[in-house]
Amino acid sequence: MELEKAIPLVLKKYRKAAGLSQEQLALESGLDRTYISFLERGHRKPTIHTLFRLCSALNVQPSVFIQEVEKIIENSSDTSIN
C-alpha cells in the first residue's frame, strides 16, 4: 500500500478509536473539518506540523502514528510479493 493511502487509514482509525467526529477532531486540533475530511479521503497530505497537531488532539504519540503507517505499508508489501 502506498503512503498516500496508509495515512488516511491510520488517521481515521485513531479518530474513531478516540470517539471523535471529524468536526470534533477539527476543533481539538485547530484545523478545518473539511480539511480533516480531505486528509481521511487522501485528497490532501498532512505536513509534519499538521500531523503533530492531529496526534496531540488524538492523544497519540506521532512516532506511534508513523509506526502504524509503516506497518500497513510493510504488510501490504509482504502480501503483494507472494
C-alpha positions as CSV (number, residue, x, y, z in Angstrom):
1,M,0.0,0.0,0.0
2,E,1.2,3.5,-0.8
3,L,1.9,6.1,1.9
4,E,-0.9,8.3,0.4
5,K,-3.4,5.5,1.3
6,A,-2.0,4.4,4.6
7,I,-2.0,7.8,6.3
8,P,-5.8,8.3,5.8
9,L,-6.5,4.8,7.1
10,V,-4.5,5.4,10.3
11,L,-5.9,8.8,10.9
12,K,-9.5,7.6,10.6
13,K,-8.7,4.6,12.8
14,Y,-7.3,6.7,15.6
15,R,-10.1,9.3,15.3
16,K,-12.8,6.6,15.6
17,A,-10.9,5.0,18.5
18,A,-10.9,8.3,20.3
19,G,-14.7,8.5,19.7
20,L,-14.4,11.8,17.8
21,S,-16.3,13.0,14.8
22,Q,-14.3,14.9,12.1
23,E,-15.8,18.1,13.4
24,Q,-14.7,17.3,17.0
25,L,-11.2,16.5,15.8
26,A,-11.1,19.7,13.8
27,L,-12.0,21.7,16.9
28,E,-9.4,19.8,19.1
29,S,-6.6,20.3,16.5
30,G,-7.4,23.8,15.3
31,L,-8.0,22.6,11.8
32,D,-11.0,22.9,9.5
33,R,-13.5,20.0,9.3
34,T,-13.3,19.9,5.5
35,Y,-9.5,19.6,5.8
36,I,-9.9,16.6,8.1
37,S,-12.2,15.1,5.6
38,F,-9.8,15.7,2.8
39,L,-7.0,14.1,4.8
40,E,-9.1,11.0,5.6
41,R,-10.0,10.6,1.9
42,G,-6.4,11.0,0.8
43,H,-7.1,14.3,-1.1
44,R,-4.6,16.2,1.0
45,K,-1.3,15.2,2.5
46,P,-0.5,16.5,6.1
47,T,2.6,18.4,6.8
48,I,4.7,17.2,9.8
49,H,3.3,20.2,11.7
50,T,-0.3,19.1,10.9
51,L,0.5,15.5,11.8
52,F,1.8,16.6,15.2
53,R,-1.4,18.7,15.8
54,L,-3.6,15.8,14.9
55,C,-1.7,13.4,17.1
56,S,-1.9,15.8,20.0
57,A,-5.7,16.1,19.6
58,L,-5.9,12.3,19.4
59,N,-3.6,11.7,22.4
60,V,-1.3,9.5,20.2
61,Q,2.4,9.9,20.0
62,P,3.5,10.9,16.5
63,S,6.0,8.1,16.5
64,V,3.2,5.6,17.2
65,F,1.1,7.0,14.4
66,I,4.0,6.7,11.9
67,Q,4.8,3.2,13.1
68,E,1.2,2.2,12.4
69,V,1.5,3.7,8.9
70,E,4.8,1.8,8.3
71,K,3.2,-1.4,9.5
72,I,0.3,-1.1,7.0
73,I,2.8,-0.4,4.1
74,E,5.0,-3.3,5.1
75,N,2.1,-5.7,5.5
76,S,0.7,-4.8,2.1
77,S,4.1,-5.1,0.5
78,D,4.5,-8.6,2.0
79,T,1.2,-9.8,0.6
80,S,1.9,-8.3,-2.8
81,I,5.2,-10.2,-3.1
82,N,3.5,-13.6,-2.5
